[in-house]
Amino acid sequence: MKILSLDTSGSSISVSLLEDKKILGEFFLNSGFLHSKIIFSIVKKLIDITSIKIKDIDFLAVCMGPGSFTGIRIGTSFMDGIAFSLNKPCVRVSSLVGLAYSAYNEVHMKNEDEVIYSCMNANCNEIYFASYSFFLGKMHIKLEDTVMNLNKVIKIIKNEKKNITFVGSASKLCYDLSGDIKSKMGDTTLKSSNIGVAALDKFLSGTYSSREFNYLKKSKAESGLCKENIL
């Protein structure tokens, strides 16, 4: 199956084309929240250089957050528009799930002693957090996507008995604070190819939704700026 995948949930923009779980092409740019200005051109360029016809794409995949509220809305709206015009599904994938898939090749899938912690900065001393394990090629959710205080995250880490792979923008902080020599670092940035691979598993299992967001917390405008932030 051919998949067009997009992530605009952070300051970077990533777009990829996959055939099943094989990456045919991928762009990753630190665009600095200029998504709306470059999203069309970067997607068109990728399609052109991979020589894939847009009508031959089987479904689309897009990151639904958590992350930048504006970035998420830009990405999902853009991909929904393409999906509507092609009459193809658009599968939404959590940022935290996509990050976990980035460790897919790092974690031995047959080893039940490994766990993946997805950790993203959420400001105000909070972390977007979730934990997963992969066994026999399938993802198993240990803790659903949530947002919590850094101290609570560290407590969970300290009580973890399995080997941890940290991924995400707050992974180094969590890794440093864990004090566990058995832990290791994975990718700190999210790529659209990981969103695409996760979307394929959701699509094939029939468990996907095409109409949802995963903000997890209110925007700064809604909640007000925090007084303290060490992240």
PENORUR-V526574 format. One record per backbone hydrogen bond with DSSP energy under -1.0 kcal/mol. NH is the residue of the N-H (numbers start at 1). CO is the residue of the C=O. If there is no record, write none. Layout:
BEGIN
NH|CO + NH|CO
END
This chain:
BEGIN
3|18 + 4|59 + 5|16 + 6|61 + 7|14 + 13|29 + 14|7 + 15|27 + 16|5 + 17|25 + 18|3 + 19|22 + 20|1 + 22|19 + 24|17 + 25|17 + 27|15 + 29|13 + 31|29 + 32|11 + 33|11 + 37|34 + 38|34 + 39|35 + 42|38 + 43|39 + 44|40 + 45|41 + 46|42 + 47|43 + 48|44 + 49|45 + 50|46 + 52|47 + 56|53 + 57|54 + 58|2 + 59|2 + 60|89 + 61|4 + 62|91 + 63|6 + 64|93 + 68|9 + 72|68 + 73|69 + 74|70 + 75|71 + 76|72 + 77|73 + 78|74 + 79|75 + 80|76 + 81|77 + 82|78 + 83|79 + 84|80 + 85|81 + 86|82 + 87|83 + 88|83 + 91|60 + 92|209 + 93|62 + 95|65 + 98|94 + 99|95 + 100|96 + 101|97 + 103|100 + 104|101 + 107|103 + 111|108 + 114|111 + 115|163 + 116|132 + 117|165 + 118|130 + 119|167 + 120|128 + 122|126 + 126|123 + 127|148 + 128|120 + 129|146 + 130|118 + 131|143 + 132|116 + 133|140 + 135|138 + 136|109 + 138|135 + 140|133 + 142|131 + 143|131 + 146|129 + 148|127 + 150|125 + 153|149 + 154|150 + 155|151 + 156|152 + 157|153 + 158|154 + 159|155 + 160|157 + 163|113 + 165|115 + 166|184 + 167|117 + 168|187 + 170|119 + 171|168 + 174|170 + 175|171 + 176|172 + 177|173 + 178|174 + 183|180 + 184|164 + 186|166 + 195|191 + 196|192 + 197|193 + 198|194 + 199|195 + 200|196 + 201|197 + 202|198 + 203|199 + 204|200 + 205|201 + 207|202 + 214|64 + 223|219 + 224|220
END
